[in-house]
Amino acid sequence: MIHYAAFLKGIDVQVKICGITNSEDARAAVDAGADAVGLIFFQGSKRCIDEQRAADIVAQLPPYTSINALFVNPTEAEVRKVLATVAVSQIQFHGEETSTFCEQFDRPYVKSISVVDTARMQTLIADHKNARAYLFDTHVPGEHGGTGKTFDWTKMPEKNIGHRILAGGLDTENVAKAIRIARPDAVDVCSGVESQPGIKNHETLERFIAAAKRAGRDLAL
């Protein structure tokens, strides 16, 4: 469940578990304290699912769970097909989508930004000024997230741009350090809590979420 007051004040660090492909993993993530789950609708991903399986997963989750639908350069029809079937709370765009495209679906959206040069990142942020948040991920040519690779966390833009989500190579061993350095509002993990692509390790899920939440609380002291 999204704790909006904590999110806005920056007191708590939220956790999203992305690349969910089955109900068991989704429920385990929520039971362990995840604020959101991510469902991938990009055919190029090993974790891609169709809208019917996504709807079945969502039906098994508590009503206040935040459901995030991830797309990479989709057509308008592809997005609307998912929205017509799945109870999506928020859309996450990981391609070269324009702000006009992102804003047409009557849902808050997150814009993914590869951490490259500062000027490029600032341009994307300015172009997507109405985004609910910005997700900063490792730049890997030809990839759109889920690479398991980290970036230099000191390059995370400052908080004055709005809500910031940290992704890219996070796991149970580095998430606390990443939070201390980047001070994000939320973290997004996929491969770092998996036993194989698309299958989550429930014990690792629990440890990751506990470490992230503990690190977030420590920042507030």
PyMOL commands that set and color helices and strands:
alter all, ss='L'
color gray80, all
select helices_A, chain A and resi 4-9+23-31+51-59+76-83+99-105+118-127+153-155+159-161+175-182+191-193+202-220
alter helices_A, ss='H'
color red, helices_A
select strands_A, chain A and resi 14-17+36-40+66-71+90-93+109-115+133-138+164-166+186-189+194-196+199-200
alter strands_A, ss='S'
color yellow, strands_A
deselect
rebuild
show_as cartoon
